[in-house]
Amino acid sequence: MDSRFEDRFAAGRALARALQAYAAQRDLLVLALPRGGVPVAFEVARALGAELDVLIVRKLGVPHQPELALGAISSGDALYLNRDLIALTGVTKAEIESVLKAEREELARRELLYRGSRPDVRVEGRTVIVVDDGIATGASMHAALLALRSKHPARIIVAVPVAPAQTQERLGAATDVFISVMTPEPFYAVGQFYERFDQTSDEEVRALLDRSRAETR
């Protein structure tokens, strides 16, 4: 296939084709990691006829290098820390606590913004497909899966358009199935595999969630 996706929606359609084996499954749930995972997951849920919701996760950036993830937090108060990276960068406990405080506030804001007064979607006993626009370090996905496991799904499938070749090994037992449309090497950043990789807005996330709910009623 082409080495780049046109945009997140095109990536979602490509990913949906790789997930067609799940199209006939009853009670299927697609959970998107906002914000960039939502357009991808919207196309997946639409193609599979599945319910769509969000699993909110926030990356914990290294101070002064915020794009470098020392860990992540997710809905359900799950926390994942990359201890090796923390030791390597010399980040202090106080710095970690400061980052945690800020990201927990942002996570709470997004929970309210995206879900409002709607209750959390039912997860127990369901097959859940967790979707993002790609995986780089895997920190955000680790936190998301920790939160998800505590809700006792029957099966977890991690599905993304692009990820490094070693991602399945990194995720290990956190997921039952891992699917990536592309696993290119070398891999530097998710955005390098998209023609358009503009930031997804909160408004777009809300609109896509509302549209998906309307289509699956």
N, C-alpha and C positions, 0 to 999 in steps of 0.2 A: 504494500500500500504506500501512499504518499508519506513522506517523512514529517509532514506538518499538517495539523488540522486547521481548517479555515477559522473556526471559532469554537466556543464551548458547546454550542448547540450541535454543530457538525460532529464534534467529538462524542457527544452524547448519543447521536444516532449510530455512530460506528460502534460504540460500546454496547448499545442495545442489540445490535446484530450478534455480538459475541455472547450475549446473555439469552438468546432465544430459547434455550432449553428450559428456561424458567417461566416462559410466557403462559403456560397452561396451569401453573401452580396456583392453588387457591390460597387466600389469606397472605399473599406476598406483600412485603413492605419494603419500600425504598427510602433510605435515610440519606440525606445530602449533608455534607459538611459545608456550611456557609462560609464565605459567600460564593466563592467561585465554583463550588461543587453543585450549586442549585440548578443552573442552566443545563449542566450535563445530566443530572439526575432527573430533571423534568422530562427530557427526551426518553430516558430509560423507562421511567414510570409510565409514560404515555404508550410506549411501544409494548410494554409487558402487561398493561392494564392493571397496574399496581397502585396502591395508596402511596402518596409521597408526603414526607415530613422532613424536618431538619434535626440533626444531632449537632448541637453547637459546641465548637471547640475553639480554644484560643492558644496560639503559639506563645511560648515564653521565650522572648528574645534575649540574647546576651546583651547586657548594657553596652552602649556605644557600637554594637553590631547587631541591631535588632532583627536582621534577616537570618542570623545564625540561631537556630533553635536549641536551647538548652533543655527544653521539655515542652509540655503542653497541659492544659486543663480542659475538662469537658463537662457537659451537663451531667448531673448526678454526682458532682464533687470529685470526679476522678482526676488523679494527678499522675503524670508520667515525667520523670526526670532522667536525663542522660548524664549519669554520674561521671562517665569517662570525659565527656566534653566539659563538665563543670570543673573537674580537676585540671584539665588541660588549659582552660581559659583563666582559672584562678578566681572565678566568680564567688563572692562571699555569701554567707547565709543571709546577711542583711540585704544584700542586693537581690537575692532570689525572693525574699519576702516582699520587697518593694515591687518587683515585677509581678509577683502573684497578686498582690492587692489591686494593682491597676487592671490586670487582665480579668480578675474575678468581677470587678465592677463592670467591665465591658461585656462580659459574658451575661451577666444579669440584665444589662440593658438590651442585649440582643434577644434574650429569651422573651422579654416583655414585648419587644418590637415585632418579632416574627410570629409569636404564638398568641400574644394578648391574653385573653381569659380562657382560651381553649385548653382543655386538659391535655396532658401528655398522651401521645398515641400509644395504643396497646402494643407491647412487644412480646410478652411472654408466649411461648409456644409457636411463634411465627418464624418463617424464613425471612431473614433481613438482608437486603443488599445495601451495603454502605458505599456511597459514591463520593468521589472528589474529582477535581479537574486534573489531578495528577499527584504523585507522591515524590517527594525529594528525600528528606531525612527520615520520614515516617513518624516523627514525634507526634504530630497532630492526630494521625490515624491511631497510634498506640493509645492515646488518651481517650479517643472516641470509643475504641473497642473495650477498654477497661470499663467505661460507663455502661456500655451496651451489655456486656456479659452479666452485670449485676441485675439486669432486667429479665434474664433467663429466656433468651430466644431459643428456638429449636435449632437454628443453624445461622451462621454468619458468613456472608460472602462479601469480600472486599473487591470492588470493581472500579477500575480507573482507566482512562484513555492511555496514560503513559506513566512509566515508573522505571527506575534502574533495575537491571537484571537481578540484583541480589535482594530485591524487596521482599519476595516471598519468604526467603530465609530469615530476613530481619523480623518479619511479623510473626513467624513461627506459629505456635499454637493459639495465638490470639485470634486467628481466623480459621474457619473450616475450609474455605475455598478462596483462592486469589486469582483474579482475572485482570490482565492488562492488555489492551489492544497492541501497544508497542512497549518493548523493553530495550531501548536503544543504548548503545555505548559508543562514544563517551556520553555521559549525562551530566549536565551542569546545572540546569534549572528547568522547571516545568514549562515556563514561558517560551523557551527556545523551540518548542514543538507546536506552537500555535502561530498562525498568521496574525490573528488579532487576539490580544490578551489583556484588554482593558479591565480595570477593576469593576467587579459586579457591585452595583449599589444596593443599599438596603431596600429601596423602592422596588427594584427589579426582583429581589428575593421575595418580597411580600406579594408582588403581582403574580409571580410564577406559582407560588404556593396556593394562592386564591384560585388561579386558573386551573391548576391540577385538581383541586378539590371539586370545582364546578364540573369538570369533565368526568370525574369518576363517581359522581352521585348516581 
